[in-house]
Amino acid sequence: AELRAHRKQVKRDVKFRFFPAAFTHTIGQIQADGPIRPLARKVEAINRDVRARPGVGPPVACSRNQIYNDLSHHTRLSAGQHIAQRGILTGTAAGAYAHTWQSESIASKSYGQVSSILPHSALATQIRNVKKSYLRFENVFTIHINRLDPSLHNGRAFFDHVVEPVLSACSHSDVCAAIKQSTVVLRHDVFPKLYIWTSTPITILMEEIWLRYVRPVMEKRRAAGVRQAPSSRSRSTPSIARLGMVPEPQWIEILAILERSFNFCHTGNAICLSQKLMQQTFTNRALLDGYMPLLAGALKLNSADGAIPIAPLDLWPTTEDGQPLVASKTSQVYTYGESHWSRYYAQFRIKHRIAVATATIHDSEERMDLAISVLGDIVVQAYQEDVVEMVRRAVKAVRDDAKLRPNDYAPGWVETRRTSFRQWHKRKNPLDYGDDYDTISLLSRAIAIRDDARIDPLPQAPEKSISVMEFAHRLYNIGTAQRRQSVVAPVWREGATWHTLHVTLAHGSALLGQEFSDAEKAKRLTKAIADAVLANHVHFFPNKSGDRSSVPSLSSWTYLGNPPNAAHLATSRLDSVGTHLKRKRTQAIRELVENDITAKWNILECTIESYKRYMTRTRLPEDWSWNGDQSLEGNEEVYRVYQWAATRLANPQRDWCTRLAMHLAFLLSKITPYVFSPDVTKENDFPDVKRILKEMEQLKQNSPSESSISIIRKLPWIKKERNGAHDRALYFTQAAVVIMSWIDPDSPVRKQIENVNRKRELIAQWNKKHGLGCVTMIKLGVLYGAGRGVLSSPKTGQNYFARSVDDLMQWEQQVTGALGRSVDGAYKLVLTVFGTAIANRLIESGEMPSISLPRNAPSTSRLGSALQAGRRTSTAIDDSDNEGGHPPQRRRY
């Protein structure tokens, strides 16, 4: 049947669907929800004759109609068994990812069939053997006996007055004429071979991909002895050999796109087209607009004659959150089941994420480290998706139950749960507290049974809290489980986390290779999972509800971090959620956030006295100003050092280096803009300069020691009249990065200090960094000084030296202990490092409210006058950063 060009202008009596044949766009088959117009008029005449009485409905009703060529009856065994509809090549190629005895048996059988003849070749043979095909006109009629005239309720009368007239109407000349007007007749040597001709570009590409990228891998598996039908019916983590002998997932997905296009060629049914992946490759648009299939972006042709297809995995189309899009899910689930699909997609995600992350990295060790971190991130993301699915099912179950028993639920509460869930599951980090605690509040409302049930944010499990590392250990141990029955909380058996863990652990083991022992591999992979938990802001998870339970429950939540204050988790028996209830809930959430080492915090809102509550946080403050993607205008080596240091500081609790850098940078940011030292070449700028210079000169004859730090600290902290540091959050970021570069044994800067035979161009860049040169570092206890030249023309190895690692570690313990014990310890530390004047200024500014100023302490105005006298005017220690670029953001103060 031909779909006329003016079909959009014709008024439609019934809804109909058109299925184009062989990519022709206008020739194909029609299905309708009623009869064509000539037949409808005949049916109306029959109803007038057989109706019981006027006013009753029509006794004879035509509910379905279709006009099609019966070629499909010759090319399929039964409905749904058409070769073009089964995705055979896709399923066979994905069989390499099978993990059970049953699925591998299916894969082995399928591969044996495909090896003898490819599916499209078998279908072409079937089509060529069809000698004749016919146009079929089918109608479905419904006869309402109670609407018929009572005289027609016997067999003979019913056949003569109802059945026979209906049959005659279907073959009436008016009906046949209407069909003929819309029928296109092709010569016998054109149809049905038209299907073979128009699908040739697809079948050629499918065959090329199969022979070049899929079949060699399958044969390699057989030659290497990777069995398609194992003796055991279950398998633990996939072996390294099996992981290396599977077709790359992008070729399986391209085969799926081609087979879906092949399906559309033969059936014309748009439901077989993948809505997401094939839209991004513009395949759907091309097919629905009447053109040949298009693969934009996913496939390229390489070589001199453009005959070799390539598909870069790092350029594969993805969702908005970076997950690779797929078209093979239906074929794999149809062939092997959901479990097989989950494992396959887990491996696809791993390979894709690693390819994207390491696309521009050439160092092998760096690539491996980044790949391991990607594995941990994939595990945590899969876990979050499982928790979202658990909540979704719970919300749906309550909604369904409310339809059966509406009186058991408060009015509107079921819909409130549903709305809360919709808002919650769209959050990027669903297991985070969220800004203003909105994320956990939405989750709390989504899982609450009643409006007046509880005021706490989440119902707590018997195990109130655990550490992040313990949580990572549990995930790792579950990932090594050999049976599904061994999967326990916090992993949900019905989710994809267990499959993802299996695959990621195997990939991680393969990446680490034989250079690492099993214990070292377990340690690194567990650490990667823990880092991913922190990076994805996972603060709580559903746990088992008791000793007798082994599955996670939404009525039993465990927090990652310190346990919350039980006083804030009391049960409320208020009849409705009022102001008091909301205030209590917010108070409970705030208490959880303050006690959680992974929660958000802010430098500008944190005082020196309150810093002890935040100094153990494992995440950077929200006002951290390094974004890592801006370029420095100066020395590229300087930028690499900044990038290295910022990466090391991603977890402030990584080691003693990151802790010391964060603590000292925090204190330094609090005294801004008084972060500079005076110019000693102007001896009259401040008192006691001669004595300080003499003491430093005496140190030149001796080895560097603690005494140099005490001497340099006699220099006052001043601010500059121009270009001073005023943005505390930005200065904190810069200070942490630069201090990290001075103290870490692996830092390129420190290596140049320690290597006397190495060129020191990088060190020269480091002595003019926003008041963060070697003089400031000596004041902060990071370096040693020796000789008066360190105050005017510092030179590494001559007048200043790096402190030993042991001394720095001891200094870190002193700083951490002073800040974490009490406000008195913090005050003494500030007094030691910055002096009395700065300490008094910090007290007056409210940084240490529990400390009172001594009665004889100078006021801020007097302090300002005293410091004004010590300001420098020379440019010798100007903090210009033009030589080395901007650290880390190009912003002047």
Secondary structure as UniProt FT lines:
FT   TURN            5..9
FT   STRAND          16..20
FT   TURN            22..23
FT   STRAND          27..32
FT   HELIX           37..50
FT   TURN            54..55
FT   STRAND          60..69
FT   HELIX           70..74
FT   TURN            79..80
FT   HELIX           83..85
FT   HELIX           88..94
FT   HELIX           95..97
FT   HELIX           101..116
FT   HELIX           119..128
FT   STRAND          135..143
FT   HELIX           145..147
FT   HELIX           150..152
FT   HELIX           155..158
FT   HELIX           159..163
FT   HELIX           164..170
FT   HELIX           173..181
FT   TURN            188..192
FT   HELIX           193..198
FT   HELIX           200..209
FT   HELIX           210..214
FT   HELIX           215..223
FT   TURN            224..225
FT   HELIX           240..243
FT   HELIX           249..267
FT   HELIX           270..272
FT   HELIX           277..280
FT   TURN            281..282
FT   HELIX           283..288
FT   TURN            289..290
FT   TURN            296..298
FT   STRAND          300..302
FT   TURN            304..305
FT   STRAND          308..310
FT   HELIX           313..315
FT   TURN            320..321
FT   HELIX           329..335
FT   HELIX           338..357
FT   TURN            358..360
FT   HELIX           364..404
FT   HELIX           406..408
FT   TURN            411..412
FT   HELIX           413..425
FT   TURN            430..431
FT   HELIX           435..437
FT   HELIX           438..447
FT   TURN            451..452
FT   STRAND          460..466
FT   HELIX           468..479
FT   HELIX           484..486
FT   TURN            489..490
FT   TURN            493..494
FT   HELIX           497..512
FT   HELIX           513..515
FT   HELIX           518..535
FT   TURN            536..537
FT   STRAND          540..542
FT   TURN            547..548
FT   TURN            554..555
FT   STRAND          557..560
FT   HELIX           566..569
FT   HELIX           579..595
FT   TURN            597..598
FT   TURN            604..605
FT   TURN            608..609
FT   HELIX           610..613
FT   TURN            614..616
FT   TURN            622..623
FT   HELIX           636..648
FT   TURN            649..650
FT   TURN            652..653
FT   HELIX           656..670
FT   TURN            671..673
FT   TURN            680..681
FT   TURN            683..684
FT   TURN            687..688
FT   HELIX           689..699
FT   TURN            700..701
FT   HELIX           706..712
FT   TURN            713..714
FT   HELIX           728..743
FT   TURN            745..746
FT   HELIX           748..754
FT   TURN            756..757
FT   HELIX           761..766
FT   TURN            770..771
FT   HELIX           774..779
FT   TURN            780..781
FT   STRAND          783..785
FT   HELIX           788..791
FT   TURN            797..799
FT   STRAND          800..802
FT   HELIX           805..821
FT   HELIX           823..844
FT   TURN            845..846
FT   TURN            849..850
FT   TURN            855..856
FT   HELIX           860..869
FT   TURN            876..877
FT   TURN            882..884
//
